[in-house]
Structures are given as structure tokens and as C-alpha cells.
Amino acid sequence: MNEALFQFIWQYSLYQTTALTTAAGEPLTIIHCGKLNRDAGPDFLEGKIKIGNTTLVGNIELHIKSSDWLRHGHQNDAAYKNLILHVVYENDVADVAENIPVLELKQHIPHHIIPKYTSLMWAPQKLPCYAQHEMVKSITKEGWLSRLLAERWEQKLADWNVMLKNSAEDWRNLLYWRMAANFGFKTNATPFLMLAQSLPLNIPTKHKENLMQIEALLFGQAGMLEDDFTDDYPRELQREYDYLRKKYKLKPIAGYLWKFLRMRPANFPTVRIAQFAALIHKSVHLFSQIIETHSVKEIAPLLDVTASSYWDTHFQFDAAQEKATPKSLGTTSVQNIIINTIAPIQFLYAAKQDTHVLQERSLQLLEAVPAEQNNITRLWEENGWKAQNAAQSQALIQLYNNYCSSKRCLECTIGLNIIRSAN
């Protein structure tokens, strides 16, 4: 038994709640266990109990052993003077807290609780519940996934909200920054965001009719035009950028920030920058179109872009390939952008407008996108839990990253149900 598990047992009433008595033999009823306190002071606040015919409301302290009261020095702390109950796993020392009733829970906790908890904590697999989550009802799992998706978006959108405020509530800027980060995908998201933030949106917008100038601005600001090139195309970009950099007093980011190693050539940042330039060149009122569009079929054409013809035979400057292949943004990449940029920004915009219908549509958009395929979703699938759509895969990613990997089973609905189960 440890303190975290003991608090968990108390919080979720994982003990026999009938026939309880205090250490003094008085009948005890727990009406409300109180609210878990993660700050200094008693463990549970605003609890409600009944001892005999007297109802008491106040704070409750938990300890593994009653002697811990003395070990923690609570006898000298005014915050613990007016407790209504001292709950202990084992009452090893009597009357340590003067005038505070004591409840010993050891004999009231079902025998399966501790072994269930131990099996989760000591599981050698990446998923602590790998052999047990299938016993949890589907409706319980689906409800937990919905909460996890909301949690994931709350964390993500809190940062986006800060970015929105920093851009004077300019939604076009937020979309520009987040779309850029998304084009970097996981590996190059940070330098891509830095690139976009180093190049104010109004500058490429002024040149949106000229694809070469947009490419020059992006590649130049990416720090990728500082070599001595042999191909005409990058040399032309250099000339354009040299003029535009002086005109707008631009300062590029460091070129060494970009990562190429262990990447598929189609995902090289050079290709993604060229595709991002094509998106800016093509787009007209992109933000308003994205906000008003709530189906994958309508969004996909907005992201149907192909890098300029030089990239048909290149993945990097001055490195021609024999086979010519147009570098279009593939279906998987489009789906990734819908999942990680379009649906969240729709949700945030709807939240700001206090429009629940639009929030629901952004969630439905995720449900219309196939589940992501990555190491985490494959791990869940191998262990019997296959995501049915992107909303579920996002939730399973959140579950693994925020709960399973750090074994926060006591804070997980799946863990709670497994520990509760006597099977």
C-alpha cells in the first residue's frame, strides 16, 4: 500500500462502504469523501460524514499508518486542528490526533485491489494494461477517449491562444504560423514555425501572384540560399531574395536548424517549403474558407498543391534525380493537416465565438478522417485497441503519452475500472 493508491481508494470509494465504525466503535457513514487537495494542507477538503446521529462537514486527512500523523508533525500544525476524520490504512498507534475520529480501512478494502494495482505498476510492457483493458466496457472506453481528445486540444489550444493574442487576434496569422509548423510535420515543425514568424504574412501576400518570389522569400528566410549553386533555379532564387531581403529588412533563420537525416526524401524540408510556397500562391481567403468548410471532400482541394517544376527532378538544390516525379501534397499529408491544424483551429474559433454547433462540426471532421498510423497507434492495435478514426487515434496518442508512459493508471478511467474489477 502506498499513499497514492490509498488516496485513490478513498476518492473512488473502493472499499466496503457499509458497516463502517470509528476506532471508538461509533457507527460511521461517508456521505461525501471530499475533494482531493493537491496543495498544502489536509488531503481532502469539504468532506461530509455522519457519526452516530451527528453530521459533520469539513476536511479529512489520510495516512497509511496513524503514527504518520506524528511523523509528519501534524500535531503542531494548525491546518490539521479541525479535521472531521482521520482515515488510516492501519491504526498502529491509538489517539494520535486528539478529538479527531479515526477510521481504519484495511479490513474494508477488497483483496483484489492491491494485486490489480501492483500488476499495472509492475507491468514490463509499454502499456501497463496490455492484458486487461479488454475487460473494460466499450462505452466506458469511448467516453474516456472523448475526454482525452478534449484534454489534448485544451493543452494544444492553450498555446495557440497565446499565439493568437501575440498576433493581435489576427486569425490569418495564426493559421499561417500553424500551417507552416504542420508542413514541417514532427521533425521540422519548430524551424518551419520560426521561418513563418520571421516572415510577416503581409510580405508573401503582397507577392502571391509571383510564385518565384514567394519561394525566394521562404527559402531565403529558411537560411537555405547561402551556398554557391550551379543550377539556374536556386541562383535565380538568390537574386530575388537578395533584393527582397533588403527591401523588407529581413533576417533569415539559421540553416542548420533543418533536419534531413533519416527522412524520406519526399519529406525533406526543401520539398515541404516549395509546397508551402505553392499553397500561399494558390490560396485566396484561405482562413475564411477553412472556417466555413466542414467536410474532408471540401477541404482537400484547398490543400491540393504541387511544388514547382524544378522539384519534379529534385529533393535538394543541385542534386537532380533521373526520374521525374511531381511533388504533390499526398493524401496522408492532407489528412495530417486536417487533424493537427484545420480541425483544432475551427474548434478554437468556434470556442471564441461561443458557437457549440461549430465546435461539434470540428469534432465530426476528425471523425471523418482515417485513424493515424504511427508507432503509438500500432502499439494499441497490437494490444487489441484499434482506433476507428482520427478522433480516436488522437485520444489514444494522448492516453499513451500522458498516462501510460508515466504509469498514471490511478488517474485513468481504464486503470480505475481494472482496479475496481474483481475478475
Secondary structure by P-SEA (a helix, b strand, c coil): ccaaaaaaaaaacccccccccccccccccccccccccccccccccbbbbbccccccbbbbbbbcccccccccccccccccccccbbbbcccccccccccbbbbbcccccccaaaaaaaaaaacccccccccccccccaaaaaaaaaaaaaaaaaaaaaaaaaaaaaacccaaaaaaaaaaaaaaccccaaaaaaaaaaccaaaaaaacccaaaaaaaaaaaacccccccccaaaaaaaaaaaaaaaaaccccccccccccccccccccaaaaaaaaaaaaacccaaaaaaaacccaaaaaaaacccccccccccccccccccccccccccaaaaaaaaaccaaaaaaaaaaaaccaaaaaaaaaaaaaccccccaaaaaaaaaccccccaaaaaaaaaaaacccccccccccaaaaaaaaccc
